[in-house]
Amino acid sequence: MQKLHIEKSFGFAHRGCDVVAYVAGTTIETDDAELLVIAVREGWATLEDKANKPPQNKAKKNAPENK
């Protein structure tokens, strides 16, 4: 399963006939390779990779409160 963060709202026809509406700001889990490739290529969504995300409880280095 891959996590996909929806950047722009869009509709997608799974298997060419099952249309699903995806809403911007949500995250979904999917194994649909076609959805993953097309949504990322078109800029509708991004893959969510926990390894590249900063920890949520840590302040960023360039944050004003750290200067």
mmCIF file as Biopython writes it, N, C-alpha, C and O atoms, coordinates in Angstrom:
data_model
#
loop_
_atom_site.group_PDB
_atom_site.id
_atom_site.type_symbol
_atom_site.label_atom_id
_atom_site.label_alt_id
_atom_site.label_comp_id
_atom_site.label_asym_id
_atom_site.label_entity_id
_atom_site.label_seq_id
_atom_site.pdbx_PDB_ins_code
_atom_site.Cartn_x
_atom_site.Cartn_y
_atom_site.Cartn_z
_atom_site.occupancy
_atom_site.B_iso_or_equiv
_atom_site.auth_seq_id
_atom_site.auth_asym_id
_atom_site.pdbx_PDB_model_num
ATOM 1   N N  . MET A ? 1  ? 0.841   -1.194 0.000   1.0 0.0 1  A 1 
ATOM 2   C CA . MET A ? 1  ? 0.000   0.000  0.000   1.0 0.0 1  A 1 
ATOM 3   C C  . MET A ? 1  ? 0.880   1.249  0.000   1.0 0.0 1  A 1 
ATOM 4   O O  . MET A ? 1  ? 1.869   1.333  0.728   1.0 0.0 1  A 1 
ATOM 5   N N  . GLN A ? 2  ? 0.506   2.190  -0.811  1.0 0.0 2  A 1 
ATOM 6   C CA . GLN A ? 2  ? 1.187   3.478  -0.883  1.0 0.0 2  A 1 
ATOM 7   C C  . GLN A ? 2  ? 0.249   4.552  -0.361  1.0 0.0 2  A 1 
ATOM 8   O O  . GLN A ? 2  ? -0.959  4.496  -0.589  1.0 0.0 2  A 1 
ATOM 9   N N  . LYS A ? 3  ? 0.810   5.533  0.343   1.0 0.0 3  A 1 
ATOM 10  C CA . LYS A ? 3  ? 0.013   6.672  0.777   1.0 0.0 3  A 1 
ATOM 11  C C  . LYS A ? 3  ? 0.163   7.769  -0.260  1.0 0.0 3  A 1 
ATOM 12  O O  . LYS A ? 3  ? 1.268   8.097  -0.690  1.0 0.0 3  A 1 
ATOM 13  N N  . LEU A ? 4  ? -0.968  8.327  -0.649  1.0 0.0 4  A 1 
ATOM 14  C CA . LEU A ? 4  ? -1.022  9.353  -1.678  1.0 0.0 4  A 1 
ATOM 15  C C  . LEU A ? 4  ? -1.701  10.576 -1.082  1.0 0.0 4  A 1 
ATOM 16  O O  . LEU A ? 4  ? -2.846  10.499 -0.636  1.0 0.0 4  A 1 
ATOM 17  N N  . HIS A ? 5  ? -0.994  11.708 -1.072  1.0 0.0 5  A 1 
ATOM 18  C CA . HIS A ? 5  ? -1.565  12.954 -0.549  1.0 0.0 5  A 1 
ATOM 19  C C  . HIS A ? 5  ? -2.159  13.721 -1.726  1.0 0.0 5  A 1 
ATOM 20  O O  . HIS A ? 5  ? -1.453  14.065 -2.674  1.0 0.0 5  A 1 
ATOM 21  N N  . ILE A ? 6  ? -3.462  13.984 -1.658  1.0 0.0 6  A 1 
ATOM 22  C CA . ILE A ? 6  ? -4.174  14.658 -2.746  1.0 0.0 6  A 1 
ATOM 23  C C  . ILE A ? 6  ? -3.917  16.162 -2.661  1.0 0.0 6  A 1 
ATOM 24  O O  . ILE A ? 6  ? -4.262  16.805 -1.669  1.0 0.0 6  A 1 
ATOM 25  N N  . GLU A ? 7  ? -3.304  16.718 -3.716  1.0 0.0 7  A 1 
ATOM 26  C CA . GLU A ? 7  ? -2.976  18.147 -3.773  1.0 0.0 7  A 1 
ATOM 27  C C  . GLU A ? 7  ? -4.098  18.959 -4.414  1.0 0.0 7  A 1 
ATOM 28  O O  . GLU A ? 7  ? -4.383  20.074 -3.976  1.0 0.0 7  A 1 
ATOM 29  N N  . LYS A ? 8  ? -4.739  18.410 -5.450  1.0 0.0 8  A 1 
ATOM 30  C CA . LYS A ? 8  ? -5.828  19.076 -6.164  1.0 0.0 8  A 1 
ATOM 31  C C  . LYS A ? 8  ? -6.980  18.093 -6.274  1.0 0.0 8  A 1 
ATOM 32  O O  . LYS A ? 8  ? -6.758  16.909 -6.529  1.0 0.0 8  A 1 
ATOM 33  N N  . SER A ? 9  ? -8.198  18.559 -6.088  1.0 0.0 9  A 1 
ATOM 34  C CA . SER A ? 9  ? -9.368  17.682 -6.225  1.0 0.0 9  A 1 
ATOM 35  C C  . SER A ? 9  ? -9.474  17.191 -7.668  1.0 0.0 9  A 1 
ATOM 36  O O  . SER A ? 9  ? -9.259  17.952 -8.612  1.0 0.0 9  A 1 
ATOM 37  N N  . PHE A ? 10 ? -9.810  15.902 -7.827  1.0 0.0 10 A 1 
ATOM 38  C CA . PHE A ? 10 ? -9.966  15.327 -9.153  1.0 0.0 10 A 1 
ATOM 39  C C  . PHE A ? 10 ? -10.822 14.076 -9.080  1.0 0.0 10 A 1 
ATOM 40  O O  . PHE A ? 10 ? -11.012 13.497 -8.010  1.0 0.0 10 A 1 
ATOM 41  N N  . GLY A ? 11 ? -11.332 13.671 -10.221 1.0 0.0 11 A 1 
ATOM 42  C CA . GLY A ? 11 ? -12.079 12.426 -10.332 1.0 0.0 11 A 1 
ATOM 43  C C  . GLY A ? 11 ? -11.237 11.421 -11.089 1.0 0.0 11 A 1 
ATOM 44  O O  . GLY A ? 11 ? -10.511 11.796 -12.009 1.0 0.0 11 A 1 
ATOM 45  N N  . PHE A ? 12 ? -11.317 10.157 -10.725 1.0 0.0 12 A 1 
ATOM 46  C CA . PHE A ? 12 ? -10.528 9.123  -11.391 1.0 0.0 12 A 1 
ATOM 47  C C  . PHE A ? 12 ? -11.410 7.909  -11.651 1.0 0.0 12 A 1 
ATOM 48  O O  . PHE A ? 12 ? -12.139 7.459  -10.767 1.0 0.0 12 A 1 
ATOM 49  N N  . ALA A ? 13 ? -11.338 7.383  -12.871 1.0 0.0 13 A 1 
ATOM 50  C CA . ALA A ? 13 ? -12.135 6.209  -13.245 1.0 0.0 13 A 1 
ATOM 51  C C  . ALA A ? 13 ? -11.290 4.952  -13.092 1.0 0.0 13 A 1 
ATOM 52  O O  . ALA A ? 13 ? -10.494 4.621  -13.971 1.0 0.0 13 A 1 
ATOM 53  N N  . HIS A ? 14 ? -11.463 4.260  -11.982 1.0 0.0 14 A 1 
ATOM 54  C CA . HIS A ? 14 ? -10.750 3.004  -11.744 1.0 0.0 14 A 1 
ATOM 55  C C  . HIS A ? 14 ? -11.274 1.952  -12.709 1.0 0.0 14 A 1 
ATOM 56  O O  . HIS A ? 14 ? -12.486 1.810  -12.873 1.0 0.0 14 A 1 
ATOM 57  N N  . ARG A ? 15 ? -10.375 1.213  -13.348 1.0 0.0 15 A 1 
ATOM 58  C CA . ARG A ? 15 ? -10.723 0.195  -14.343 1.0 0.0 15 A 1 
ATOM 59  C C  . ARG A ? 15 ? -11.568 0.772  -15.475 1.0 0.0 15 A 1 
ATOM 60  O O  . ARG A ? 15 ? -12.257 0.036  -16.181 1.0 0.0 15 A 1 
ATOM 61  N N  . GLY A ? 16 ? -11.510 2.094  -15.641 1.0 0.0 16 A 1 
ATOM 62  C CA . GLY A ? 16 ? -12.220 2.740  -16.733 1.0 0.0 16 A 1 
ATOM 63  C C  . GLY A ? 16 ? -13.695 2.979  -16.517 1.0 0.0 16 A 1 
ATOM 64  O O  . GLY A ? 16 ? -14.356 3.553  -17.383 1.0 0.0 16 A 1 
ATOM 65  N N  . CYS A ? 17 ? -14.240 2.549  -15.367 1.0 0.0 17 A 1 
ATOM 66  C CA . CYS A ? 17 ? -15.684 2.713  -15.191 1.0 0.0 17 A 1 
ATOM 67  C C  . CYS A ? 17 ? -16.115 3.114  -13.778 1.0 0.0 17 A 1 
ATOM 68  O O  . CYS A ? 17 ? -17.188 3.697  -13.619 1.0 0.0 17 A 1 
ATOM 69  N N  . ASP A ? 18 ? -15.319 2.824  -12.757 1.0 0.0 18 A 1 
ATOM 70  C CA . ASP A ? 18 ? -15.697 3.166  -11.378 1.0 0.0 18 A 1 
ATOM 71  C C  . ASP A ? 18 ? -15.092 4.516  -11.008 1.0 0.0 18 A 1 
ATOM 72  O O  . ASP A ? 18 ? -13.937 4.587  -10.587 1.0 0.0 18 A 1 
ATOM 73  N N  . VAL A ? 19 ? -15.875 5.594  -11.165 1.0 0.0 19 A 1 
ATOM 74  C CA . VAL A ? 19 ? -15.379 6.944  -10.931 1.0 0.0 19 A 1 
ATOM 75  C C  . VAL A ? 19 ? -15.429 7.267  -9.437  1.0 0.0 19 A 1 
ATOM 76  O O  . VAL A ? 19 ? -16.451 7.089  -8.775  1.0 0.0 19 A 1 
ATOM 77  N N  . VAL A ? 20 ? -14.295 7.745  -8.931  1.0 0.0 20 A 1 
ATOM 78  C CA . VAL A ? 20 ? -14.184 8.147  -7.531  1.0 0.0 20 A 1 
ATOM 79  C C  . VAL A ? 20 ? -13.666 9.583  -7.507  1.0 0.0 20 A 1 
ATOM 80  O O  . VAL A ? 20 ? -12.730 9.918  -8.233  1.0 0.0 20 A 1 
ATOM 81  N N  . ALA A ? 21 ? -14.270 10.430 -6.675  1.0 0.0 21 A 1 
ATOM 82  C CA . ALA A ? 21 ? -13.830 11.815 -6.523  1.0 0.0 21 A 1 
ATOM 83  C C  . ALA A ? 21 ? -12.875 11.898 -5.336  1.0 0.0 21 A 1 
ATOM 84  O O  . ALA A ? 21 ? -13.206 11.462 -4.233  1.0 0.0 21 A 1 
ATOM 85  N N  . TYR A ? 22 ? -11.694 12.459 -5.569  1.0 0.0 22 A 1 
ATOM 86  C CA . TYR A ? 22 ? -10.696 12.647 -4.516  1.0 0.0 22 A 1 
ATOM 87  C C  . TYR A ? 22 ? -10.636 14.127 -4.174  1.0 0.0 22 A 1 
ATOM 88  O O  . TYR A ? 22 ? -10.633 14.973 -5.069  1.0 0.0 22 A 1 
ATOM 89  N N  . VAL A ? 23 ? -10.586 14.447 -2.878  1.0 0.0 23 A 1 
ATOM 90  C CA . VAL A ? 23 ? -10.670 15.822 -2.395  1.0 0.0 23 A 1 
ATOM 91  C C  . VAL A ? 23 ? -9.294  16.305 -1.947  1.0 0.0 23 A 1 
ATOM 92  O O  . VAL A ? 23 ? -8.574  15.596 -1.244  1.0 0.0 23 A 1 
ATOM 93  N N  . ALA A ? 24 ? -8.938  17.522 -2.362  1.0 0.0 24 A 1 
ATOM 94  C CA . ALA A ? 24 ? -7.655  18.123 -1.996  1.0 0.0 24 A 1 
ATOM 95  C C  . ALA A ? 24 ? -7.495  18.178 -0.474  1.0 0.0 24 A 1 
ATOM 96  O O  . ALA A ? 24 ? -8.444  18.469 0.254   1.0 0.0 24 A 1 
ATOM 97  N N  . GLY A ? 25 ? -6.288  17.896 -0.015  1.0 0.0 25 A 1 
ATOM 98  C CA . GLY A ? 25 ? -5.986  17.959 1.411   1.0 0.0 25 A 1 
ATOM 99  C C  . GLY A ? 25 ? -6.150  16.633 2.131   1.0 0.0 25 A 1 
ATOM 100 O O  . GLY A ? 25 ? -5.861  16.543 3.324   1.0 0.0 25 A 1 
ATOM 101 N N  . THR A ? 26 ? -6.605  15.607 1.436   1.0 0.0 26 A 1 
ATOM 102 C CA . THR A ? 26 ? -6.779  14.301 2.071   1.0 0.0 26 A 1 
ATOM 103 C C  . THR A ? 26 ? -5.626  13.380 1.690   1.0 0.0 26 A 1 
ATOM 104 O O  . THR A ? 26 ? -4.890  13.643 0.739   1.0 0.0 26 A 1 
ATOM 105 N N  . THR A ? 27 ? -5.483  12.304 2.442   1.0 0.0 27 A 1 
ATOM 106 C CA . THR A ? 27 ? -4.483  11.286 2.161   1.0 0.0 27 A 1 
ATOM 107 C C  . THR A ? 27 ? -5.198  9.950  2.051   1.0 0.0 27 A 1 
ATOM 108 O O  . THR A ? 27 ? -6.038  9.615  2.886   1.0 0.0 27 A 1 
ATOM 109 N N  . ILE A ? 28 ? -4.863  9.193  1.024   1.0 0.0 28 A 1 
ATOM 110 C CA . ILE A ? 28 ? -5.474  7.883  0.822   1.0 0.0 28 A 1 
ATOM 111 C C  . ILE A ? 28 ? -4.382  6.815  0.758   1.0 0.0 28 A 1 
ATOM 112 O O  . ILE A ? 28 ? -3.217  7.123  0.506   1.0 0.0 28 A 1 
ATOM 113 N N  . GLU A ? 29 ? -4.763  5.576  0.984   1.0 0.0 29 A 1 
ATOM 114 C CA . GLU A ? 29 ? -3.869  4.437  0.793   1.0 0.0 29 A 1 
ATOM 115 C C  . GLU A ? 29 ? -4.411  3.641  -0.383  1.0 0.0 29 A 1 
ATOM 116 O O  . GLU A ? 29 ? -5.601  3.334  -0.439  1.0 0.0 29 A 1 
ATOM 117 N N  . THR A ? 30 ? -3.528  3.306  -1.327  1.0 0.0 30 A 1 
ATOM 118 C CA . THR A ? 30 ? -3.973  2.579  -2.509  1.0 0.0 30 A 1 
ATOM 119 C C  . THR A ? 30 ? -2.867  1.675  -3.052  1.0 0.0 30 A 1 
ATOM 120 O O  . THR A ? 30 ? -1.678  1.924  -2.854  1.0 0.0 30 A 1 
ATOM 121 N N  . ASP A ? 31 ? -3.296  0.624  -3.740  1.0 0.0 31 A 1 
ATOM 122 C CA . ASP A ? 31 ? -2.388  -0.250 -4.472  1.0 0.0 31 A 1 
ATOM 123 C C  . ASP A ? 31 ? -2.608  -0.102 -5.973  1.0 0.0 31 A 1 
ATOM 124 O O  . ASP A ? 31 ? -1.984  -0.813 -6.762  1.0 0.0 31 A 1 
ATOM 125 N N  . ASP A ? 32 ? -3.484  0.808  -6.375  1.0 0.0 32 A 1 
ATOM 126 C CA . ASP A ? 32 ? -3.806  1.004  -7.786  1.0 0.0 32 A 1 
ATOM 127 C C  . ASP A ? 32 ? -2.638  1.724  -8.471  1.0 0.0 32 A 1 
ATOM 128 O O  . ASP A ? 32 ? -2.493  2.941  -8.360  1.0 0.0 32 A 1 
ATOM 129 N N  . ALA A ? 33 ? -1.813  0.950  -9.178  1.0 0.0 33 A 1 
ATOM 130 C CA . ALA A ? 33 ? -0.612  1.501  -9.818  1.0 0.0 33 A 1 
ATOM 131 C C  . ALA A ? 33 ? -0.961  2.584  -10.835 1.0 0.0 33 A 1 
ATOM 132 O O  . ALA A ? 33 ? -0.244  3.577  -10.955 1.0 0.0 33 A 1 
ATOM 133 N N  . GLU A ? 34 ? -2.064  2.396  -11.572 1.0 0.0 34 A 1 
ATOM 134 C CA . GLU A ? 34 ? -2.468  3.385  -12.568 1.0 0.0 34 A 1 
ATOM 135 C C  . GLU A ? 34 ? -2.808  4.717  -11.902 1.0 0.0 34 A 1 
ATOM 136 O O  . GLU A ? 34 ? -2.397  5.772  -12.387 1.0 0.0 34 A 1 
ATOM 137 N N  . LEU A ? 35 ? -3.547  4.680  -10.806 1.0 0.0 35 A 1 
ATOM 138 C CA . LEU A ? 35 ? -3.888  5.895  -10.061 1.0 0.0 35 A 1 
ATOM 139 C C  . LEU A ? 35 ? -2.621  6.578  -9.553  1.0 0.0 35 A 1 
ATOM 140 O O  . LEU A ? 35 ? -2.483  7.794  -9.683  1.0 0.0 35 A 1 
ATOM 141 N N  . LEU A ? 36 ? -1.706  5.819  -8.984  1.0 0.0 36 A 1 
ATOM 142 C CA . LEU A ? 36 ? -0.465  6.388  -8.452  1.0 0.0 36 A 1 
ATOM 143 C C  . LEU A ? 36 ? 0.322   7.108  -9.546  1.0 0.0 36 A 1 
ATOM 144 O O  . LEU A ? 36 ? 0.745   8.249  -9.360  1.0 0.0 36 A 1 
ATOM 145 N N  . VAL A ? 37 ? 0.517   6.454  -10.670 1.0 0.0 37 A 1 
ATOM 146 C CA . VAL A ? 37 ? 1.324   7.031  -11.754 1.0 0.0 37 A 1 
ATOM 147 C C  . VAL A ? 37 ? 0.668   8.277  -12.331 1.0 0.0 37 A 1 
ATOM 148 O O  . VAL A ? 37 ? 1.319   9.312  -12.475 1.0 0.0 37 A 1 
ATOM 149 N N  . ILE A ? 38 ? -0.602  8.186  -12.658 1.0 0.0 38 A 1 
ATOM 150 C CA . ILE A ? 38 ? -1.286  9.308  -13.311 1.0 0.0 38 A 1 
ATOM 151 C C  . ILE A ? 38 ? -1.435  10.499 -12.366 1.0 0.0 38 A 1 
ATOM 152 O O  . ILE A ? 38 ? -1.172  11.633 -12.766 1.0 0.0 38 A 1 
ATOM 153 N N  . ALA A ? 39 ? -1.847  10.266 -11.128 1.0 0.0 39 A 1 
ATOM 154 C CA . ALA A ? 39 ? -2.066  11.376 -10.183 1.0 0.0 39 A 1 
ATOM 155 C C  . ALA A ? 39 ? -0.774  12.130 -9.898  1.0 0.0 39 A 1 
ATOM 156 O O  . ALA A ? 39 ? -0.781  13.358 -9.811  1.0 0.0 39 A 1 
ATOM 157 N N  . VAL A ? 40 ? 0.335   11.411 -9.751  1.0 0.0 40 A 1 
ATOM 158 C CA . VAL A ? 40 ? 1.625   12.074 -9.486  1.0 0.0 40 A 1 
ATOM 159 C C  . VAL A ? 40 ? 2.105   12.791 -10.742 1.0 0.0 40 A 1 
ATOM 160 O O  . VAL A ? 40 ? 2.554   13.935 -10.665 1.0 0.0 40 A 1 
ATOM 161 N N  . ARG A ? 41 ? 2.017   12.133 -11.901 1.0 0.0 41 A 1 
ATOM 162 C CA . ARG A ? 41 ? 2.470   12.728 -13.161 1.0 0.0 41 A 1 
ATOM 163 C C  . ARG A ? 41 ? 1.708   14.015 -13.484 1.0 0.0 41 A 1 
ATOM 164 O O  . ARG A ? 41 ? 2.304   14.978 -13.966 1.0 0.0 41 A 1 
ATOM 165 N N  . GLU A ? 42 ? 0.403   14.042 -13.225 1.0 0.0 42 A 1 
ATOM 166 C CA . GLU A ? 42 ? -0.426  15.210 -13.537 1.0 0.0 42 A 1 
ATOM 167 C C  . GLU A ? 42 ? -0.345  16.301 -12.469 1.0 0.0 42 A 1 
ATOM 168 O O  . GLU A ? 42 ? -0.866  17.399 -12.668 1.0 0.0 42 A 1 
ATOM 169 N N  . GLY A ? 43 ? 0.307   16.009 -11.334 1.0 0.0 43 A 1 
ATOM 170 C CA . GLY A ? 43 ? 0.429   16.997 -10.272 1.0 0.0 43 A 1 
ATOM 171 C C  . GLY A ? 43 ? -0.782  17.070 -9.363  1.0 0.0 43 A 1 
ATOM 172 O O  . GLY A ? 43 ? -0.919  18.009 -8.580  1.0 0.0 43 A 1 
ATOM 173 N N  . TRP A ? 44 ? -1.664  16.081 -9.462  1.0 0.0 44 A 1 
ATOM 174 C CA . TRP A ? 44 ? -2.862  16.050 -8.625  1.0 0.0 44 A 1 
ATOM 175 C C  . TRP A ? 44 ? -2.547  15.576 -7.220  1.0 0.0 44 A 1 
ATOM 176 O O  . TRP A ? 44 ? -3.265  15.907 -6.276  1.0 0.0 44 A 1 
ATOM 177 N N  . ALA A ? 45 ? -1.465  14.792 -7.068  1.0 0.0 45 A 1 
ATOM 178 C CA . ALA A ? 45 ? -1.140  14.183 -5.781  1.0 0.0 45 A 1 
ATOM 179 C C  . ALA A ? 45 ? 0.366   13.958 -5.674  1.0 0.0 45 A 1 
ATOM 180 O O  . ALA A ? 45 ? 1.090   13.996 -6.668  1.0 0.0 45 A 1 
ATOM 181 N N  . THR A ? 46 ? 0.815   13.722 -4.445  1.0 0.0 46 A 1 
ATOM 182 C CA . THR A ? 46 ? 2.213   13.389 -4.192  1.0 0.0 46 A 1 
ATOM 183 C C  . THR A ? 46 ? 2.262   12.140 -3.332  1.0 0.0 46 A 1 
ATOM 184 O O  . THR A ? 46 ? 1.372   11.893 -2.517  1.0 0.0 46 A 1 
ATOM 185 N N  . LEU A ? 47 ? 3.314   11.356 -3.523  1.0 0.0 47 A 1 
ATOM 186 C CA . LEU A ? 47 ? 3.512   10.187 -2.676  1.0 0.0 47 A 1 
ATOM 187 C C  . LEU A ? 47 ? 3.983   10.648 -1.315  1.0 0.0 47 A 1 
ATOM 188 O O  . LEU A ? 47 ? 4.839   11.527 -1.212  1.0 0.0 47 A 1 
ATOM 189 N N  . GLU A ? 48 ? 3.437   10.070 -0.288  1.0 0.0 48 A 1 
ATOM 190 C CA . GLU A ? 48 ? 3.823   10.434 1.066   1.0 0.0 48 A 1 
ATOM 191 C C  . GLU A ? 48 ? 4.902   9.467  1.528   1.0 0.0 48 A 1 
ATOM 192 O O  . GLU A ? 48 ? 4.663   8.266  1.654   1.0 0.0 48 A 1 
ATOM 193 N N  . ASP A ? 49 ? 6.093   10.005 1.779   1.0 0.0 49 A 1 
ATOM 194 C CA . ASP A ? 49 ? 7.236   9.190  2.181   1.0 0.0 49 A 1 
ATOM 195 C C  . ASP A ? 49 ? 7.660   9.607  3.579   1.0 0.0 49 A 1 
ATOM 196 O O  . ASP A ? 49 ? 8.213   10.691 3.765   1.0 0.0 49 A 1 
ATOM 197 N N  . LYS A ? 50 ? 7.406   8.761  4.553   1.0 0.0 50 A 1 
ATOM 198 C CA . LYS A ? 50 ? 7.709   9.091  5.940   1.0 0.0 50 A 1 
ATOM 199 C C  . LYS A ? 50 ? 9.200   9.285  6.179   1.0 0.0 50 A 1 
ATOM 200 O O  . LYS A ? 50 ? 9.586   10.029 7.080   1.0 0.0 50 A 1 
ATOM 201 N N  . ALA A ? 51 ? 10.037  8.633  5.395   1.0 0.0 51 A 1 
ATOM 202 C CA . ALA A ? 51 ? 11.486  8.738  5.588   1.0 0.0 51 A 1 
ATOM 203 C C  . ALA A ? 51 ? 11.989  10.151 5.303   1.0 0.0 51 A 1 
ATOM 204 O O  . ALA A ? 51 ? 12.970  10.585 5.905   1.0 0.0 51 A 1 
ATOM 205 N N  . ASN A ? 52 ? 11.336  10.875 4.397   1.0 0.0 52 A 1 
ATOM 206 C CA . ASN A ? 52 ? 11.788  12.215 4.025   1.0 0.0 52 A 1 
ATOM 207 C C  . ASN A ? 52 ? 11.065  13.334 4.770   1.0 0.0 52 A 1 
ATOM 208 O O  . ASN A ? 52 ? 11.378  14.508 4.572   1.0 0.0 52 A 1 
ATOM 209 N N  . LYS A ? 53 ? 10.110  12.988 5.618   1.0 0.0 53 A 1 
ATOM 210 C CA . LYS A ? 53 ? 9.355   13.999 6.348   1.0 0.0 53 A 1 
ATOM 211 C C  . LYS A ? 53 ? 10.046  14.315 7.673   1.0 0.0 53 A 1 
ATOM 212 O O  . LYS A ? 53 ? 10.507  13.402 8.358   1.0 0.0 53 A 1 
ATOM 213 N N  . PRO A ? 54 ? 10.125  15.596 8.045   1.0 0.0 54 A 1 
ATOM 214 C CA . PRO A ? 54 ? 10.692  15.914 9.347   1.0 0.0 54 A 1 
ATOM 215 C C  . PRO A ? 54 ? 9.740   15.471 10.455  1.0 0.0 54 A 1 
ATOM 216 O O  . PRO A ? 54 ? 8.526   15.458 10.253  1.0 0.0 54 A 1 
ATOM 217 N N  . PRO A ? 55 ? 10.271  15.109 11.619  1.0 0.0 55 A 1 
ATOM 218 C CA . PRO A ? 55 ? 9.398   14.729 12.725  1.0 0.0 55 A 1 
ATOM 219 C C  . PRO A ? 55 ? 8.461   15.889 13.075  1.0 0.0 55 A 1 
ATOM 220 O O  . PRO A ? 55 ? 8.866   17.051 13.044  1.0 0.0 55 A 1 
ATOM 221 N N  . GLN A ? 56 ? 7.225   15.569 13.403  1.0 0.0 56 A 1 
ATOM 222 C CA . GLN A ? 56 ? 6.225   16.592 13.674  1.0 0.0 56 A 1 
ATOM 223 C C  . GLN A ? 56 ? 6.490   17.358 14.966  1.0 0.0 56 A 1 
ATOM 224 O O  . GLN A ? 56 ? 6.025   18.488 15.114  1.0 0.0 56 A 1 
ATOM 225 N N  . ASN A ? 57 ? 7.226   16.765 15.902  1.0 0.0 57 A 1 
ATOM 226 C CA . ASN A ? 57 ? 7.450   17.416 17.193  1.0 0.0 57 A 1 
ATOM 227 C C  . ASN A ? 57 ? 8.762   18.185 17.254  1.0 0.0 57 A 1 
ATOM 228 O O  . ASN A ? 57 ? 9.129   18.667 18.325  1.0 0.0 57 A 1 
ATOM 229 N N  . LYS A ? 58 ? 9.467   18.315 16.167  1.0 0.0 58 A 1 
ATOM 230 C CA . LYS A ? 58 ? 10.744  19.019 16.132  1.0 0.0 58 A 1 
ATOM 231 C C  . LYS A ? 58 ? 10.578  20.375 15.454  1.0 0.0 58 A 1 
ATOM 232 O O  . LYS A ? 58 ? 9.855   20.493 14.465  1.0 0.0 58 A 1 
ATOM 233 N N  . ALA A ? 59 ? 11.247  21.395 15.983  1.0 0.0 59 A 1 
ATOM 234 C CA . ALA A ? 59 ? 11.234  22.710 15.357  1.0 0.0 59 A 1 
ATOM 235 C C  . ALA A ? 59 ? 12.174  22.689 14.156  1.0 0.0 59 A 1 
ATOM 236 O O  . ALA A ? 59 ? 13.189  21.992 14.174  1.0 0.0 59 A 1 
ATOM 237 N N  . LYS A ? 60 ? 11.848  23.433 13.132  1.0 0.0 60 A 1 
ATOM 238 C CA . LYS A ? 60 ? 12.711  23.522 11.969  1.0 0.0 60 A 1 
ATOM 239 C C  . LYS A ? 60 ? 13.907  24.424 12.301  1.0 0.0 60 A 1 
ATOM 240 O O  . LYS A ? 60 ? 13.795  25.349 13.105  1.0 0.0 60 A 1 
ATOM 241 N N  . LYS A ? 61 ? 15.044  24.141 11.674  1.0 0.0 61 A 1 
ATOM 242 C CA . LYS A ? 61 ? 16.271  24.893 11.980  1.0 0.0 61 A 1 
ATOM 243 C C  . LYS A ? 61 ? 16.137  26.375 11.710  1.0 0.0 61 A 1 
ATOM 244 O O  . LYS A ? 61 ? 16.673  27.175 12.476  1.0 0.0 61 A 1 
ATOM 245 N N  . ASN A ? 62 ? 15.453  26.774 10.665  1.0 0.0 62 A 1 
ATOM 246 C CA . ASN A ? 62 ? 15.362  28.175 10.308  1.0 0.0 62 A 1 
ATOM 247 C C  . ASN A ? 62 ? 14.115  28.869 10.856  1.0 0.0 62 A 1 
ATOM 248 O O  . ASN A ? 62 ? 13.776  29.972 10.427  1.0 0.0 62 A 1 
ATOM 249 N N  . ALA A ? 63 ? 13.445  28.233 11.787  1.0 0.0 63 A 1 
ATOM 250 C CA . ALA A ? 63 ? 12.260  28.835 12.384  1.0 0.0 63 A 1 
ATOM 251 C C  . ALA A ? 63 ? 12.663  30.092 13.168  1.0 0.0 63 A 1 
ATOM 252 O O  . ALA A ? 63 ? 13.723  30.106 13.793  1.0 0.0 63 A 1 
ATOM 253 N N  . PRO A ? 64 ? 11.838  31.143 13.146  1.0 0.0 64 A 1 
ATOM 254 C CA . PRO A ? 64 ? 12.182  32.397 13.828  1.0 0.0 64 A 1 
ATOM 255 C C  . PRO A ? 64 ? 12.495  32.211 15.315  1.0 0.0 64 A 1 
ATOM 256 O O  . PRO A ? 64 ? 13.337  32.921 15.866  1.0 0.0 64 A 1 
ATOM 257 N N  . GLU A ? 65 ? 11.824  31.266 15.959  1.0 0.0 65 A 1 
ATOM 258 C CA . GLU A ? 65 ? 12.063  31.100 17.390  1.0 0.0 65 A 1 
ATOM 259 C C  . GLU A ? 65 ? 13.423  30.470 17.694  1.0 0.0 65 A 1 
ATOM 260 O O  . GLU A ? 65 ? 13.843  30.422 18.850  1.0 0.0 65 A 1 
ATOM 261 N N  . ASN A ? 66 ? 14.116  29.981 16.646  1.0 0.0 66 A 1 
ATOM 262 C CA . ASN A ? 66 ? 15.434  29.371 16.843  1.0 0.0 66 A 1 
ATOM 263 C C  . ASN A ? 66 ? 16.575  30.314 16.473  1.0 0.0 66 A 1 
ATOM 264 O O  . ASN A ? 66 ? 17.738  29.912 16.524  1.0 0.0 66 A 1 
ATOM 265 N N  . LYS A ? 67 ? 16.277  31.545 16.105  1.0 0.0 67 A 1 
ATOM 266 C CA . LYS A ? 67 ? 17.326  32.486 15.700  1.0 0.0 67 A 1 
ATOM 267 C C  . LYS A ? 67 ? 17.764  33.342 16.855  1.0 0.0 67 A 1 
ATOM 268 O O  . LYS A ? 67 ? 18.641  34.191 16.696  1.0 0.0 67 A 1 
#
